[in-house]
Amino acid sequence: MQNISFLKWETREENYLIRHNVIKRVFDVFFSSAVLILGSPIFLLIALLVFISSPGPVFYGHLRVGRGNKKIKCWKFRTMVQNADKTLINLLDNNPHLQLEWNKYYKLKNDPRITKIGKFLRKTSLDELPQFFNVLMGDLSVVGPRPCVEGEIVQNFGEKTNFILSIRPGITGIWQISGRNNLTRDERVKLEETYIQSQSLILDISIILKTIPHMIFSKGAY
């Protein structure tokens, strides 16, 4: 495991042990820069498809919880219709079974708000490509725990919350290559915990390489 320096970050409620890995950060910057430069034609093509598929902006910023409990906005290509948040409220109010599914997973497996191109982008995780900008800004890492919405944190991580939030969330990670939504909550937490304890540059590269076939075959993605 690579050497990691530590810095305590204080809130009014408790102390977080924030993990700083210089080599990981340097790799993140160089890798993300390469993806954004070399992948620019793909970015432009996806942006065009999103633009012509339905009215609305090309990008969508979703609030998530980052390292040290910091609120961050994760950018994605828009995969839903406009006013999706208002549509969700109506859906949940009129469909109790969907409300139960949302309360458990914070997503719907057959979400009627998703556009046709959006379904493809989600299945292949191509909708998350703009998050490489988040990496450059320092909000995300290329590899790390999956970024969660605020309501998921205590429900999913419990007493492991501070440990999971001690490093930057990742665009991809051990969860994404191990079954994604097919995993139970406990399985996911164990995987994220194992990654944080074992993180290294070699492990990150291995996860990145394994992410590619998982994007193609889309197992557990929706």
PyMOL commands that set and color helices and strands:
alter all, ss='L'
color gray80, all
select helices_A, chain A and resi 22-38+40-53+67-69+84-94+96-105+116-124+126-128+131-137+150-164+180-182+185-198+201-217
alter helices_A, ss='H'
color red, helices_A
select strands_A, chain A and resi 5-10+15-20+59-65+71-77+141-143+170-172
alter strands_A, ss='S'
color yellow, strands_A
deselect
rebuild
show_as cartoon
